[in-house]
Amino acid sequence: MKKVVISVVLAIALVFGYRACSDIELPTTSAIAEQSTVTVQHSPEPTRAKPTHTPIPTATIGYELTAQAWESQANEAQAQANIEREKANNAVGTTNALEAMHIDATAQVEQDAHDREMEKLALEQRRLDLTATAFPAVMAQKDREAQVALAIAQDEAMRIAATQTKEATEMADRISYIGNIAMIVFGIAIIVVIAFLWIVVRASRIYREQAPAESKTANTFDKYYETSQKEKGKNGIEFDFCHGTRIWAGIAFCSLDQLYEFCERIVVSGETLGINKWEGADDSKTLWSRDVFVFFRENFLIDNGFAIVDENGLYHITEIGKWFCGYIKRTKPTHFPITIVFPENAIFPDQFTHMSANHRVDDGGEEVDDTESPVISGIVIN
């Protein structure tokens, strides 16, 4: 970098020196003659003799002084010219020196660049030589490492395959053992289901043969509770209903939990009265069974105006029935008999049979018509 800077400085100095030399004007012969002529004009003009017929001229007075003055001026001009010529020669020499220095600097820079390129080429050749020398050894080492890794992978694969084969054999044995046990259990379950279905069908046939034809629905619930609940009041939940001046009694033949569940599902889920929803199947998760719900629907909901049957035989909960379910869900009564006072504006369906204050059910389950009996606190007094 220093050599490049020096070269640039020398080049600039060379250019300026050349311009300085070109500006110098050397004196010419015409200038010297002009200067001599001027000098002669100021000198006294010599007196010339009039020419005679003889060719020999006569001497002029004072010509020697004039000649000396001319000679002196010529010498001075020559000396000045010599000085200027020497200056020009020095300038040319300086310029030549600067050009020579510039050429030397440029050559040195080019030589340095060439040397650096040669050094780079030498280093690259040395690296290639080293690489060519070490490449076989490196490749041999890589081959050995690859062979070792391959051997390790093959051993690991063989070990995993052996382990998987052993585990698969053990799993097959366990599956075979479990399958045999499952087949045995499945066979036993089929036998039990067949036996159960046979017992159910046989019992249903015997029950239908023994049940009276005129009161199948009523006797179904009576026989359902006949063996487990004998005492009065244990066969259902007693109610005292009051609507205005009309008072009547009702019994819901179900447990208190079943009643709570029924009211909850009617109010919250909007459940219908279809028997499929209350059969107690595994997926329904209900406390009800088919027989108990049928009896409850026919002998409690319909009789008390909480449900109706349309012309297609479908059961629907009434508005007063929804009000009843909401009341039970909200209060959850536990003391019996449960007294229910309906709103004055409550509307009961036409199918409601206990709307009359004189219509009641006695202790024996028979309907009694007390036309003249007053009604006080849900008790009919004859």
C-alpha positions in Angstrom: 0.0 0.0 0.0 2.9 2.4 0.8 4.4 1.7 -2.6 1.2 2.5 -4.3 0.9 5.9 -2.5 4.5 6.8 -3.3 3.8 5.9 -7.0 0.8 8.2 -7.0 2.7 11.1 -5.4 5.5 10.7 -7.9 3.1 10.7 -10.8 1.5 13.9 -9.6 4.9 15.6 -9.2 5.9 14.5 -12.7 2.8 16.1 -14.2 3.3 19.4 -12.5 7.0 19.5 -13.4 6.2 18.9 -17.0 3.7 21.8 -17.0 6.3 24.1 -15.4 8.9 23.3 -18.1 6.4 23.9 -20.9 5.6 27.4 -19.5 9.3 28.6 -19.8 10.1 30.6 -23.0 13.7 30.5 -24.2 15.1 33.7 -25.9 15.3 33.4 -29.7 17.7 35.1 -32.1 15.0 37.5 -33.3 14.6 38.7 -29.7 18.3 39.3 -29.3 18.4 41.2 -32.6 15.4 43.2 -31.5 17.1 44.1 -28.2 20.3 45.0 -30.1 18.3 47.2 -32.5 16.7 49.1 -29.7 20.1 49.6 -28.1 21.5 50.9 -31.4 18.6 53.4 -31.8 19.5 55.1 -28.5 23.2 55.3 -29.5 24.4 58.3 -31.5 24.2 57.7 -35.2 27.7 57.7 -36.7 28.6 60.2 -39.4 29.0 58.5 -42.7 31.1 60.0 -45.4 29.5 60.6 -48.6 30.4 57.9 -51.1 33.0 58.8 -53.6 33.8 57.2 -56.6 36.4 55.1 -54.8 35.2 51.6 -53.4 37.1 51.8 -50.2 34.9 53.0 -47.3 36.1 55.5 -44.8 36.1 54.8 -41.0 33.1 55.9 -38.9 33.7 57.9 -35.8 32.9 55.9 -32.5 32.1 52.5 -34.2 34.2 50.7 -31.7 32.0 51.7 -28.8 29.0 50.6 -30.7 30.6 47.2 -31.6 31.6 46.7 -28.0 28.0 47.5 -26.8 26.6 45.0 -29.3 29.1 42.4 -28.2 28.3 43.0 -24.5 24.6 42.6 -25.1 25.2 39.5 -27.2 27.2 38.0 -24.4 24.6 38.8 -21.8 21.9 37.3 -24.0 24.0 34.2 -24.6 24.6 33.9 -20.8 20.9 34.3 -20.1 20.1 31.7 -22.8 22.6 29.3 -21.2 21.0 29.8 -17.8 17.5 29.1 -19.2 18.8 26.1 -21.1 20.3 24.8 -18.0 17.0 25.3 -16.1 15.2 23.5 -18.9 17.7 20.7 -18.8 17.3 20.4 -15.0 13.4 20.4 -15.4 13.7 17.7 -18.1 16.0 15.7 -15.9 13.6 16.1 -12.9 10.7 15.0 -15.1 12.6 12.0 -16.4 13.6 11.1 -12.9 10.0 11.3 -11.8 8.9 9.2 -14.7 11.6 6.7 -14.0 10.5 6.6 -10.3 6.9 6.1 -11.3 7.8 3.4 -13.7 9.9 1.7 -11.0 7.1 2.0 -8.4 4.5 0.6 -10.9 6.8 -2.2 -11.8 7.5 -2.9 -8.1 3.7 -2.9 -7.4 3.1 -5.3 -10.3 6.0 -7.5 -9.1 4.6 -7.6 -5.6 1.2 -8.6 -6.9 2.8 -11.2 -9.1 4.8 -12.5 -6.1 1.6 -12.7 -4.0 -0.2 -14.7 -6.7 2.7 -17.0 -7.0 2.7 -17.5 -3.2 -1.0 -18.3 -3.3 -0.5 -20.7 -6.2 2.3 -22.4 -4.2 0.2 -22.6 -1.1 -2.8 -24.1 -3.1 -0.4 -26.6 -4.8 1.0 -27.6 -1.4 -2.6 -28.0 0.0 -3.6 -30.1 -3.0 -0.4 -32.2 -2.5 -1.2 -32.7 1.2 -4.8 -33.6 0.4 -3.8 -36.0 -2.3 -1.4 -37.6 0.2 -3.8 -37.8 3.1 -7.0 -38.7 1.1 -6.4 -42.5 0.9 -5.7 -42.6 4.7 -8.9 -40.6 5.4 -11.0 -42.8 3.1 -9.6 -45.9 4.7 -10.5 -44.6 8.1 -14.0 -43.7 6.9 -14.4 -47.2 5.5 -13.3 -48.8 8.8 -15.7 -46.6 10.7 -18.6 -47.4 8.3 -17.9 -51.2 8.7 -17.9 -50.9 12.4 -21.2 -49.0 12.4 -22.7 -51.5 10.0 -21.7 -54.4 12.2 -23.1 -52.7 15.3 -26.4 -52.0 13.4 -26.6 -55.6 12.3 -26.1 -56.9 15.8 -28.7 -54.5 17.2 -31.2 -55.5 14.5 -30.6 -59.2 15.2 -31.0 -58.6 18.9 -34.3 -56.6 18.3 -35.6 -59.3 15.9 -34.9 -62.0 18.5 -36.6 -60.0 21.2 -39.6 -59.3 19.1 -39.9 -62.9 18.0 -39.8 -64.0 21.7 -42.4 -61.4 22.7 -44.6 -62.3 19.7 -44.5 -65.9 20.7 -45.4 -65.1 24.3 -48.2 -62.8 23.2 -49.6 -65.4 20.9 -49.6 -67.9 23.8 -51.4 -65.4 26.0 -53.9 -64.5 23.3 -54.6 -68.1 22.7 -55.1 -68.7 26.5 -57.3 -65.7 26.8 -59.3 -66.7 23.7 -59.9 -70.1 25.2 -61.1 -68.6 28.4 -63.3 -66.1 26.5 -64.9 -68.8 24.5 -65.7 -70.7 27.6 -67.1 -67.6 29.3 -69.1 -66.7 26.2 -70.5 -70.2 26.0 -71.6 -70.1 29.6 -73.1 -66.6 29.1 -75.1 -67.9 26.1 -76.4 -70.8 28.2 -77.3 -68.4 31.1 -79.1 -66.0 28.7 -81.0 -68.8 27.0 -82.0 -70.2 30.4 -83.0 -66.7 31.6 -85.1 -66.1 28.5 -86.7 -69.5 28.9 -87.6 -68.7 32.5 -89.0 -65.3 31.6 -91.0 -66.6 28.8 -92.3 -69.5 30.9 -93.1 -67.2 33.8 -94.9 -64.7 31.6 -96.9 -67.4 30.0 -97.9 -68.8 33.4 -98.7 -65.3 34.7 -100.9 -64.5 31.7 -102.7 -67.8 32.1 -103.4 -67.1 35.8 -104.2 -63.4 35.6 -107.9 -62.3 35.4 -108.9 -61.0 32.0 -110.9 -58.0 33.3 -108.3 -56.3 35.5 -104.8 -57.2 34.1 -103.4 -53.7 34.5 -104.5 -53.2 38.1 -103.6 -56.7 39.2 -100.1 -56.3 37.7 -99.1 -53.7 40.2 -100.9 -55.4 43.0 -98.9 -58.6 42.4 -95.8 -56.6 41.9 -96.0 -55.3 45.5 -97.9 -58.2 47.0 -94.9 -60.2 48.2 -92.8 -57.3 49.5 -95.2 -54.7 50.9 -98.2 -55.8 52.8 -98.8 -52.9 55.2 -101.1 -50.1 54.3 -99.4 -47.0 53.2 -96.3 -48.8 52.0 -97.6 -49.4 48.5 -97.3 -45.8 47.3 -97.2 -42.1 48.1 -100.4 -40.5 49.4 -101.5 -37.1 48.2 -104.2 -34.6 49.3 -105.1 -32.4 46.3 -107.0 -29.1 46.6 -108.3 -26.9 43.8 -110.7 -24.2 45.0 -113.5 -26.0 46.9 -112.7 -29.4 45.5 -110.5 -31.7 47.5 -109.6 -35.3 46.6 -107.0 -37.9 47.5 -104.5 -39.7 45.3 -101.9 -42.4 45.6 -98.8 -42.6 43.4 -97.7 -46.3 43.4 -93.9 -45.7 43.2 -91.0 -44.8 45.5 -90.1 -41.2 46.4 -86.9 -41.4 44.4 -88.8 -42.6 41.4 -91.2 -39.6 41.8 -88.3 -37.2 42.1 -86.7 -38.7 38.9 -90.0 -38.5 37.0 -90.5 -34.8 37.9 -86.8 -33.9 37.2 -86.9 -35.4 33.7 -90.2 -33.9 32.8 -89.2 -30.4 33.9 -85.5 -30.3 32.9 -85.3 -32.7 29.9 -88.9 -32.3 28.6 -89.2 -36.1 28.6 -92.3 -37.7 27.0 -94.5 -40.4 28.6 -93.5 -43.1 26.0 -92.9 -46.4 27.7 -89.6 -46.9 26.0 -88.1 -44.0 28.0 -89.1 -45.6 31.4 -88.5 -49.3 30.9 -85.3 -49.4 32.9 -83.0 -50.5 30.0 -79.3 -50.4 30.5 -78.9 -47.3 28.4 -81.8 -45.3 30.0 -80.3 -45.2 33.6 -83.7 -44.9 35.2 -85.2 -46.3 38.5 -88.5 -47.1 36.7 -89.5 -50.5 35.3 -92.1 -51.1 32.6 -94.9 -52.5 34.9 -94.5 -49.8 37.6 -94.5 -46.9 35.2 -97.5 -48.2 33.3 -99.5 -48.5 36.5 -98.3 -45.0 37.7 -99.2 -43.5 34.3 -102.7 -45.0 34.2 -103.7 -44.8 37.8 -102.1 -41.6 38.9 -101.3 -39.3 36.1 -104.4 -39.9 34.0 -106.8 -40.1 37.0 -105.5 -36.8 38.5 -105.5 -34.9 35.2 -101.7 -34.8 34.9 -101.7 -36.6 31.6 -104.0 -37.3 28.7 -104.3 -39.8 25.8 -105.0 -38.6 22.3 -107.0 -40.3 19.6 -103.9 -42.1 18.4 -103.3 -43.7 21.8 -100.3 -41.4 22.6 -99.7 -40.1 26.2 -99.0 -36.4 26.8 -98.2 -34.5 30.0 -100.7 -31.7 30.6 -100.0 -28.1 31.8 -101.2 -28.9 35.3 -99.1 -32.0 35.2 -96.0 -29.9 34.4 -97.0 -27.6 37.2 -97.2 -30.6 39.6 -93.8 -31.9 38.4 -92.2 -28.4 38.9 -93.7 -28.2 42.4 -92.3 -31.6 43.4 -88.9 -30.8 41.9 -88.8 -27.5 43.7 -90.0 -28.6 47.2 -89.0 -32.3 47.3 -91.5 -33.2 50.0 -90.8 -36.0 52.4 -93.8 -36.0 54.8 -97.0 -37.9 54.0 -99.6 -37.3 52.9 -98.3 -34.6 50.6 -100.8 -31.7 50.3 -100.9 -30.0 46.9 -102.9 -26.8 46.5 -103.4 -25.9 42.9 -103.7 -22.3 41.6 -107.2 -20.9 41.2 -106.7 -20.5 37.5 -105.5 -24.1 37.0 -107.2 -25.9 34.1 -107.7 -29.6 34.2 -108.4 -31.8 31.2 -111.8 -33.2 30.3 -110.5 -36.7 31.0 -109.9 -35.8 34.6 -112.1 -38.2 36.7 -111.6 -36.8 40.2 -112.6 -33.3 39.5 -115.8 -33.5 41.6 -115.5 -32.8 45.3 -117.9 -35.7 45.9 -115.8 -38.2 44.0 -113.3 -40.1 46.1 -111.7 -43.5 46.5 -112.3 -45.4 49.8 -109.7 -47.6 51.6 -110.7 -50.6 49.6 -109.9 -49.0 46.3 -113.6 -48.6 45.4 -114.9 -45.3 43.9 -117.6 -43.7 46.2 -120.0 -40.9 45.2 -120.9 -38.7 48.2 -123.3 -36.3 46.7 -124.5 -34.7 49.9 -121.3 -35.0 52.0 -119.4 -31.9 52.8 -115.6 -31.8 52.1 -113.3 -30.6 54.9 -109.5 -30.8 54.7 -109.4 -33.6 52.2 -111.6 -35.9 54.4 -115.1 -36.7 53.2 -117.6 -36.7 56.1 -120.8 -38.7 55.6 
